């Protein structure tokens, strides 16, 4: 077992065995804070709501409105289907009763992720929404995180970060309720913890790693915009990745020059510069080749900033979220366009989609058979069961056939 896996397992085992006491111990060790209570009080939420600026409050409310509108439109309407005479089958969408949301604190407190995860949870009808986020050294939660939680309707908020938060939601402690599914991004420790608890104890939204963006550009693209889009991803963290694919050498040179220029003005330029060291600017023959490469890469975010973006959009096979045209920057989707920014990374877009309303629901299957239904499929069921050598299965249907004289 790798050192990372072993460290995470030790913390999880401790939280499972010792509950709140272990969570407080690791909060002191990792977040350097001594906590009397893990729960955030209503007074703290109210104080945070009054602390943030009117402009930020309005921005959060606008974003919440758009995220809600987009996810409301995803409601599932089940259809009853008669598959054979007398055999009706259908599905009902049922919300997951208890969900846990993990919101990183770290170098950039992701209050936008509160809206992205809590809004669809409320729309789905999840009965209990538990939010964990790390406090600062004074034991306070970032006020914008608490304000976003209030706007999205989250009531159960706890001061816990990292592996200990994931363990608390997976197993339950004296303060923090056990949930059935955990959502949210995090560093490698958080992601490893989510993967470990998902083996036996709780479902997770998706496996994920560092964030990434791929921009496809041509000679008509705006180099200033493209550079800004690359840098907006690069500033996330040093393990993020950015890629430019273009069929124009002139555009590649312009973007490189513009990226260097804009980088100097960024407050997080050290982080972004480190990210750019691991990133790629790729020159291809044409936009068809660009799409082929992008589909192999399966980026979390794909920006198609070419003149023929509508045509290229039809060729997207693997991507988390796609941004079309020069005005559609990734920041729009990260905050307020309405789409969800919790997306598959590290090529998981080959098989996973991002968080949506379905992520918070299960679909339960129903079927109803009449006497006519037994006539329709009874003999086929008996034949198949006999050939699989499952005699009790066959007998369950034979008895019904006998009852109706068949």
C-alpha positions, 0 to 999 in steps of 0.5 A: 500500500502506498504511503498516501493510502496508508495515511488516509486509512489510518485517519479513517480507521481512527474516525470510525473508532473514536468519532468526534474525538478523532475529528477534533484531534485531526483538526488540531493536527492539520488545521491547527485549531482546537474546537469545542463544537464541530457544528456551526451555530445559527448565530455564526451563519447569520453573522456570516450573512451580514458580513459579506458584501451586498454585491457578493450576496446578489451574485450568489443569489443570481448564480443560485437562480440560474443553477436551480433553473438548469437543474429543475429542467432535468426532472425525470418523468417515468413512463409506464410501458406495456412490454407484453400484453398484461405486463407493465413496467416503469421507473420512479425517481426517488431522492437519496435521503442523506447526502454529504457535501465536502467543500474545500477551504484551502488556498481558495475557499470554494463557496461556488461549490456549495451552490453547485452541490446543494442546489440540485440536492434540494431540488431532488428532495434529499431529506438531510444535507450535511456540509463539511468544510475546514475552519481557519485557525480561529475556528471560523468558516469562510463567511461566503461559504456559510452565506452560500449554504444559507441561500441554497438551503443547507442547515447542517454545517460542520467544521471538519476538513480533509480525510477526517470530514470524509470519514465522519460523513461515511461512518457518522460520529456523535455530531456529524450524521452518516450519509449515503453518498458524498459529493465534492472536490478536494486534494489527493488526501480527500480524493483517496479518502472518498475512494476508500470509503466508497469500497464498503461504506458509502457512494461517492459522486465520481472519482476525480483528480486535479482540474484541467482545461483544453482550449481549441483555437484557430486563426479567428480566435481572440488570443487575449481571451484564450490566454485568460482562459488558460490562466483561469484554470492554471491558478487553481493549483500546481497539479492542474493542467491546461492544454491549447490545441490550434491549427494556427502557428501564429495563434499559438505564438500570440497565445504564448506571448499573451499568457506570459504577459497576463501571468505577471499581473496575477496574485496567484502567479507562482501557482499558475506559473508552476501549472504552465510548466506541465501544460501543453501548446499543441499545433495540429493540421486542422480542426478535425485533428484537434477534435480527435486529440481532444476526445482522446484527452477527455478534458474536464473543461473544453472551450471551442473558441473557433469560428466553426464551433457549432460544427465542432460541437457535434464531434465532441465525444469525451468532455465534462463540460463544453464552452462554445464560442469566444464569449463562453469562458470557463468562469461562466460555468464555474460560477453562474451560467447554471451548469454544474462545475463538479466534473470528471477529471483525469480522463474519467470523462471517458465514462463519467458525467458531471454532477446533475440532478440524477446524481441525487436520485435513484431510479426504482423499477416497478412491474405489474403482471396480470393473468394475461401477463402470465400467459404472455411471458410465463412459458418463456420464463420457465424455459429460461429458468430451466436452462439456467438450472434454477429450478425454484425460479421455474417453479415460481412461474409454473405454479402461476401458469397452473393456477390459470390453467396453462 
